[in-house]
Amino acid sequence: MAKTIAEINQKIKQGKAVVVTAEEVIDIAREKGVSKAAEEIDVVTTGTFSPMCSSGLFLNIGHSTPRIKFGGGKVYLNDVPAYTGLAAMDIFLGATALPDDDPRNKIYPGEFRYGGGHIIEELAAGKDIRLEAIAYGTDCYPRRKLETWININDINNAILFNIRNAYQNYEVGVNLSDRMIYTYMGVLKPELGNANYCTSGQLSPLLNDPYYKAIGIGTKIFLGGGVGYVAWHGTQHNPDVPRGDNGVPKEPAGALAVIGDLKQMNPEWLVGTSMLGYGCTLTVGIGIPIPVLSEEILRYTTVTDAEIFAPIIDYSEAYPKMKAGNLGEVSYAELKSGHIKIQRKDVPTASLSSYYKAQEIANILKGWIEKGEFLLTEPAAPLPGAESGITIKPLKERPVME
Amino acid sequence: MDVSQRIVLHFPPRITNQSIVCRLAKDFDLSFNILKASVTPGEEGLMVMELSGDQRNYDKGIQYLTEVGVKIQSLSQDVVRNEARCTHCGACVNLCPSGAFSIDPETRNVLFDHNKCVGCGLCVKACPPRAMELYF
């Protein structure tokens, strides 16, 4: 039954491709069996909509008259600093960047109302952004100051390049201490007052392709409401972790670096986000099509929330102090029920990842493919698996002698 | 007929040194549960309460408050979810002390029940896309 991407694309062009979401495929395979389902279905669409801190934007705003060299100087966008260590007119804005005068956690917990992620959202929405730059001036780039409004429709390039997105599974955050803590996993109440998780489970891209047999470098994806591509494996990509019989990692494992043109994206799918007491970030919408090239690939997409497990981690002590061990494992089905049991205590759960929006993304991508507007790409290279020997290591600190 | 309403009272500075709220119980036989209060003599005061009792007494109590100069609003008008910003992640669900947020098990939509909201404001700063707005 093996299909090729070229064959699937032929069917997409003819409007004949059978496309289902990673949620719909579960019931179809249950009803018809995996091999019949694999024969009939051509593409399974996935989706996720979560805060993803390692996101950012490369901008080229066009040369001013006279010319100015941002490289080595300073650039602010709506008072948020951008990175300038590139050529004259290229800058990079990270999702977690904050204005210099933001009080941060000096007034604890900091509110982090506005940062890089919010600017990315506003640029995507077509809003004007105030740019201020100071440069040192050279013979070929004499100008030393620039203050101007910029708009995404007028500048040369706005390239979203997120170096670590779409994590393959994630931890469940809890708090064993006796005070409220403010983390990237949300506000965690004392003494196991709540438990927060953060993937779309059975809809999440890499949880549906646990061994990276379908998604690779060059895979065309839904990114921020537009089209993007998988550029590389994400930083901290860690394929060699304990996995269940179904291949699904039992802790954070793979990750993706993704890239796309912000000009064709939509602020509905790139939302500036504020984590109380932690910082600013960007909530990113990603949807990845999985071509059903084999029965095995389809079988992986039938994974259910009951078969995906996440470790429970104490964010008051174990996480900040890099202590090994967890407080047990729970399935996403249990997490989504609203309550889990930890140390015999009934703990209410919440998600930072919007399953509602993940469903919407998987359905939008499904619609694009059904209408023949979105063709699949052949990966240029696979994502590294466990055999690659890639692991993530903690920092080995070495004392610096004066 | 008994009624019970969650209301927000705004006291103009000139009356914050008078005893007003206690008269709701004494003169109108109403019971109140104060959910939030910030009343400083000489400044504008704010009180969020659940006021209950017989409908006729309730109406008279509200009329009395209005006559002495208290501005009254329903709590639901003062706690608003900005639907355009809510991403339905659900981070609010287990934070809200009065259980005003829930998730529709079918659609995974986050639902907000005004009637359960006590106006504490915990969700306002904890909401990642900052979709909850408090106007008092």
Interface residues (C-beta under 8 A of the other chain):
Chain A: F49 S50 P51 P109 E111 R113 G186 V187 K189 N194 A195 N196 V271 G272 T273 S274 M275 L276 T283 G338 P348 T349 A350 S351 L352 S353 S354 Y355 Y356 K357 Q359
Chain B: R85 T87 H88 C89 G90 A91 C92 V93 N94 L95 I103 T107 R108 N109 V110 K125 A126 P128 P129 R130
